[in-house]
Amino acid sequence: MKSQEESGEESGLDIDREWSEARKAAERDAMRRFMRQHTAKERQKAAFAEVSPYVLLYSGFLLGPAATFGVAFLLIARNFEARAAIFALGLCGTVWGLIQAATFGLAGQWSTVELQILRTGANFLLGVLLLWFLAKQTDVPLAHDRQTVVNTVVLGLLLVLGYSFASPDLLVWLGR
């Protein structure tokens, strides 16, 4: 009787060991397949973002939800996912509509500084939500290399130039 229990326990342990070995083999096979399909340069490039996803946090400060959507689209363009693009477009459009409604609805009651603070807060919240969504629900890489930093600085300068040359009326219309 005791030998049957021991053999049952041993067979249970064998199954667990076999499953863990099979899982390890599957992971190794997936990694080998990835290594065969891609060159070393492609593997390294796949691990880093084109531009820093954190640029989403300040793109809205400069040019509003339209710029935030443009940056989000730039981030998901490498591995395009329609679901992520639709979510980003819907969220940016909703925030832009709310900003416009608040700006024109509260224009007589609030000062321009208060309205600008409201728009800035809404744009920052939009950036945080999109950053969270892209980090959790898509495969946008968050790692940075030197080229990522250079691309981010160039994009930041372009956003600052756009902000500098836009008229105040255009900035309000853009949601900034």
Residue pairs with C-beta under 8 A, 6 or more apart in sequence:
34 43
35 43
38 46
46 141
47 141
47 143
48 141
48 143
48 144
48 145
48 147
48 148
49 75
49 140
49 141
49 142
49 143
49 144
49 148
50 74
50 75
50 78
50 148
50 151
51 71
51 74
51 75
51 148
51 151
51 152
51 155
52 144
52 148
52 149
52 152
53 75
53 131
53 134
53 135
53 140
53 142
54 131
55 71
55 152
55 155
55 156
56 68
56 71
56 72
56 75
56 127
56 130
56 131
56 134
57 124
57 127
57 128
57 131
58 127
58 156
58 159
59 67
59 68
59 70
59 71
59 127
59 159
60 67
60 68
60 122
60 123
60 124
60 126
60 127
60 175
60 176
61 120
61 123
61 124
61 176
62 159
62 160
62 162
62 163
62 176
63 159
63 162
63 163
63 166
63 171
63 174
63 176
64 96
64 99
64 119
64 123
64 171
64 174
64 175
64 176
65 92
65 93
65 95
65 96
65 99
65 123
65 126
65 174
65 175
66 92
66 96
66 174
66 175
67 159
67 162
67 174
68 92
68 123
68 126
68 127
68 130
69 88
69 89
69 92
71 155
72 84
72 85
72 88
72 92
72 130
72 134
73 85
73 88
74 155
75 134
75 140
76 84
76 85
76 88
76 134
76 138
76 140
79 138
79 139
79 140
81 138
83 137
84 133
84 134
84 137
84 138
87 133
87 137
88 130
88 133
91 126
91 129
91 130
91 133
92 126
92 130
95 122
95 123
95 125
95 126
95 175
96 175
98 122
99 118
99 119
99 122
99 123
99 175
100 175
102 115
102 118
102 119
102 122
103 115
103 118
103 119
103 172
106 115
106 118
107 115
110 118
119 175
119 176
120 176
122 175
123 175
123 176
134 140
135 142
163 171
163 176
166 174
